[in-house]
Amino acid sequence: MRAVSNSLLLLLMLGAVASADEEQEQKLDNLKRSISSLEQQLEDRDKERNSLQSELKKVELRASKINSNVRRLRGKINKLESELKDLSSRERDLQLGIRGQSAAIVEQIAAAYKLGNQEPIKLLLNQEDPQKIARVFKYYDYFLQARTEKIQRYKKDVDELATVISDIETQKLRLTQSRADLEADKNKLTRQAKKRKKT
């Protein structure tokens, strides 16, 4: 009976040990699964961090390019505004000059009208003194030359004025486009800043 009792006790002890070993094995498996899950999470976070760092570099590179373009556009706008100011000043000067030349040409036409039908041949026939004839021809030649020069200068200034007005219109269009480009780039820059902050 004692032997049976000892055997039973031994079996119970072995069972308890086996049960304890099984419990430990279960805990160990759970621990391994937890470690494996944490390692996977860390690996996923590393991938996410690397992806975000890569995205951040792209965002900063785009922002840098846009910034550079904004600076270039501001410089271009300043230059265009300065050129437009010079062209407008030249336009005013030409218009004033043309008005003055118009008045002078009107005077010359009036003077020519006063000479009336007294063309050089008639003037020549009416004069007997050769010195007077020479003076009349010289005056008439001077008058024609001065009138021709004034008309040529007037025409040159009118042509230049037309060119200046055309240049002003072109500059205004360039300026409008450059300002629109600048505004678009500033909006892009704002979006990149938001994206950078979010990243």
C-alpha positions as CSV (number, residue, x, y, z in Angstrom):
1,M,0.0,0.0,0.0
2,R,2.8,2.3,0.9
3,A,4.5,1.5,-2.5
4,V,1.2,2.3,-4.3
5,S,0.9,5.5,-2.3
6,N,4.5,6.5,-3.2
7,S,3.8,5.6,-6.8
8,L,0.7,7.8,-6.9
9,L,2.6,10.6,-5.2
10,L,5.4,10.3,-7.7
11,L,2.9,10.3,-10.6
12,L,1.2,13.4,-9.1
13,M,4.5,15.2,-8.8
14,L,5.5,14.3,-12.3
15,G,2.1,15.5,-13.6
16,A,2.5,18.8,-11.7
17,V,6.1,19.2,-13.1
18,A,4.8,18.4,-16.6
19,S,1.9,20.9,-16.1
20,A,4.3,23.6,-14.9
21,D,6.6,22.9,-17.9
22,E,3.7,23.2,-20.2
23,E,2.6,26.5,-18.6
24,Q,6.1,27.9,-18.9
25,E,6.3,26.7,-22.5
26,Q,3.0,28.6,-23.2
27,K,4.4,31.8,-21.5
28,L,7.6,31.5,-23.5
29,D,5.6,31.1,-26.8
30,N,3.5,34.2,-25.8
31,L,6.6,36.2,-25.1
32,K,8.2,35.2,-28.4
33,R,5.0,36.2,-30.3
34,S,5.0,39.6,-28.4
35,I,8.7,40.2,-29.3
36,S,8.1,39.2,-32.9
37,S,5.1,41.6,-33.1
38,L,7.1,44.5,-31.5
39,E,10.0,43.8,-34.0
40,Q,7.5,44.0,-36.9
41,Q,6.0,47.2,-35.5
42,L,9.5,48.7,-35.2
43,E,10.4,47.6,-38.7
44,D,7.1,49.2,-40.0
45,R,7.8,52.4,-38.2
46,D,11.4,52.5,-39.6
47,K,10.0,52.1,-43.1
48,E,7.4,54.8,-42.4
49,R,10.0,57.1,-41.0
50,N,12.3,56.6,-44.0
51,S,9.4,57.2,-46.3
52,L,8.5,60.4,-44.5
53,Q,12.1,61.6,-44.5
54,S,12.3,60.9,-48.3
55,E,9.0,62.8,-48.8
56,L,10.3,65.7,-46.6
57,K,13.4,66.0,-48.7
58,K,11.3,66.2,-51.9
59,V,9.0,68.8,-50.3
60,E,12.0,70.9,-49.2
61,L,13.6,70.6,-52.6
62,R,10.4,71.7,-54.4
63,A,10.0,74.6,-51.9
64,S,13.7,75.6,-52.5
65,K,13.1,75.7,-56.3
66,I,9.9,77.7,-55.9
67,N,11.6,80.1,-53.6
68,S,14.4,80.6,-56.1
69,N,11.7,81.2,-58.8
70,V,9.9,83.7,-56.6
71,R,13.2,85.7,-56.1
72,R,13.8,85.6,-59.9
73,L,10.3,86.8,-60.7
74,R,10.5,89.6,-58.2
75,G,13.8,90.7,-59.8
76,K,12.2,90.5,-63.3
77,I,9.1,92.5,-62.1
78,N,11.4,95.2,-60.6
79,K,13.3,95.4,-63.9
80,L,10.1,95.5,-66.0
81,E,8.6,98.2,-63.8
82,S,11.8,100.3,-64.1
83,E,11.8,99.8,-67.9
84,L,8.1,100.7,-68.1
85,K,8.8,103.9,-66.1
86,D,11.6,104.9,-68.6
87,L,9.4,104.1,-71.6
88,S,6.5,106.2,-70.1
89,S,8.9,109.1,-69.5
90,R,10.2,108.8,-73.1
91,E,6.6,108.7,-74.4
92,R,5.8,112.0,-72.6
93,D,9.0,113.6,-73.9
94,L,8.2,112.6,-77.5
95,Q,4.6,113.8,-77.3
96,L,5.8,117.2,-76.0
97,G,8.4,117.4,-78.8
98,I,5.9,116.3,-81.5
99,R,3.4,119.0,-80.3
100,G,6.2,121.6,-80.5
101,Q,7.3,120.4,-83.9
102,S,3.7,120.4,-85.2
103,A,3.4,124.1,-84.3
104,A,6.7,124.8,-86.1
105,I,5.7,122.9,-89.2
106,V,2.3,124.8,-89.2
107,E,4.3,128.1,-89.1
108,Q,6.5,127.0,-92.0
109,I,3.4,126.0,-94.1
110,A,1.9,129.4,-93.3
111,A,5.2,131.1,-94.4
112,A,5.2,129.1,-97.6
113,Y,1.6,130.0,-98.3
114,K,2.5,133.7,-97.8
115,L,5.1,133.3,-100.6
116,G,2.2,132.3,-102.6
117,N,2.9,131.9,-106.3
118,Q,6.3,133.5,-106.0
119,E,8.2,130.4,-107.0
120,P,12.0,130.8,-107.5
121,I,11.6,131.5,-111.2
122,K,9.2,134.3,-110.7
123,L,11.3,135.8,-107.9
124,L,14.3,135.5,-110.3
125,L,12.5,137.4,-113.0
126,N,11.4,140.1,-110.7
127,Q,14.9,140.9,-109.5
128,E,17.5,142.8,-111.5
129,D,20.2,142.9,-108.9
130,P,22.3,139.7,-108.9
131,Q,23.1,140.0,-105.2
132,K,19.4,140.2,-104.4
133,I,18.8,137.2,-106.7
134,A,21.5,135.2,-104.8
135,R,20.0,136.2,-101.5
136,V,16.5,135.1,-102.5
137,F,17.8,131.8,-103.7
138,K,19.8,131.3,-100.6
139,Y,16.9,132.2,-98.4
140,Y,14.6,129.9,-100.4
141,D,17.1,127.0,-100.2
142,Y,17.5,127.6,-96.4
143,F,13.7,127.7,-96.0
144,L,13.3,124.4,-97.9
145,Q,16.1,122.7,-96.1
146,A,14.9,123.7,-92.7
147,R,11.4,122.6,-93.6
148,T,12.6,119.2,-94.8
149,E,14.7,118.7,-91.7
150,K,11.8,119.6,-89.4
151,I,9.5,117.3,-91.3
152,Q,12.1,114.4,-91.2
153,R,12.7,115.0,-87.4
154,Y,8.9,115.1,-86.9
155,K,8.4,111.8,-88.8
156,K,11.3,110.2,-86.9
157,D,9.8,111.2,-83.6
158,V,6.3,110.0,-84.6
159,D,7.8,106.6,-85.7
160,E,9.7,106.4,-82.4
161,L,6.6,107.3,-80.4
162,A,4.7,104.5,-82.1
163,T,7.5,102.0,-81.2
164,V,7.6,103.3,-77.6
165,I,3.8,102.9,-77.3
166,S,4.1,99.3,-78.7
167,D,7.0,98.6,-76.2
168,I,4.9,99.9,-73.3
169,E,2.0,97.6,-74.2
170,T,4.5,94.7,-74.5
171,Q,6.0,95.5,-71.1
172,K,2.6,95.8,-69.5
173,L,1.7,92.3,-70.7
174,R,5.0,90.9,-69.5
175,L,4.5,92.6,-66.2
176,T,0.9,91.2,-65.8
177,Q,2.2,87.7,-66.7
178,S,5.1,87.9,-64.3
179,R,2.9,89.1,-61.5
180,A,0.4,86.2,-62.2
181,D,3.4,83.8,-62.2
182,L,4.6,85.2,-58.9
183,E,1.2,84.9,-57.3
184,A,0.9,81.2,-58.5
185,D,4.4,80.4,-57.1
186,K,3.6,82.0,-53.7
187,N,0.5,79.8,-53.6
188,K,2.6,76.8,-54.4
189,L,5.0,77.8,-51.7
190,T,2.2,78.0,-49.1
191,R,1.0,74.5,-50.1
192,Q,4.5,73.1,-49.8
193,A,4.9,74.7,-46.4
194,K,1.6,73.1,-45.2
195,K,2.8,69.8,-46.7
196,R,6.1,70.1,-44.9
197,K,4.4,70.8,-41.6
198,K,2.1,67.8,-42.0
199,T,5.0,65.5,-43.0
